[in-house]
Amino acid sequence: MAAILSVSGSPSATSRTGRLLRHVDARLVSGGHQVSTLDVRDLPAEALLRADFHHPAIADAAERFRQADGIVIGTPVYKAAYSGLLKALLDLLPQYALAGKTVLPLATGGSTAHVLALDYALRPVLTSMGAAHIVPGWFTLDKDITVDGDRTVIAAASAQALDRTAEVFSAALTTGVGALAATA
């Protein structure tokens, strides 16, 4: 099946965004896809802040984007926009790093007032980077993601919506929507 890169734009190692991504990753793996993860917070801060395009870790991240068939991008929403950490990475990637890719945007936040951040803040950037197909993303409220020991619990309605979102993304990858758009 498809090679998927799952990218977390959260600065926190214990983030709900990361937990949400791992839930979706597991769903995609169970569907036969190969998923690798990239936590932007693990990249060298100095390379991100100084826009060091040639830093080996940044070059490796860009290569991982290039090799992936599909990209899942998760971000917490701060002040009605995706995270600055994610922005720093996207700014360092080649202009058309998403050319031919199918992309699934996901976001977490404390209020439904931030739902439109996916469509009005993140989607335009993904489009400008050449994404062939951006499937409808999903916003999950922080309160719908809880931790019980080592286990992540996602509220039933949110989990169902995420599963449907992952299915749509998987179907787009399987039918080659991204590959078709890249050749058009």
Secondary structure, DSSP 8 states (H G I E B T S, - for coil): --EEEEEE--S-TT-HHHHHHHHHHHHHHHTT-EEEEEEGGGS-HHHHHTT-TTSHHHHHHHHHHHH-SEEEEEEEEETTEE-HHHHHHHHHS-TTTTBT-EEEEEEEESSGGGTTHIIIIIHHHHHHTTBSEE---EEEEGGGEEEETTEEEE-HHHHHHHHHHHHHHHHHHHHTHHHHHHH-
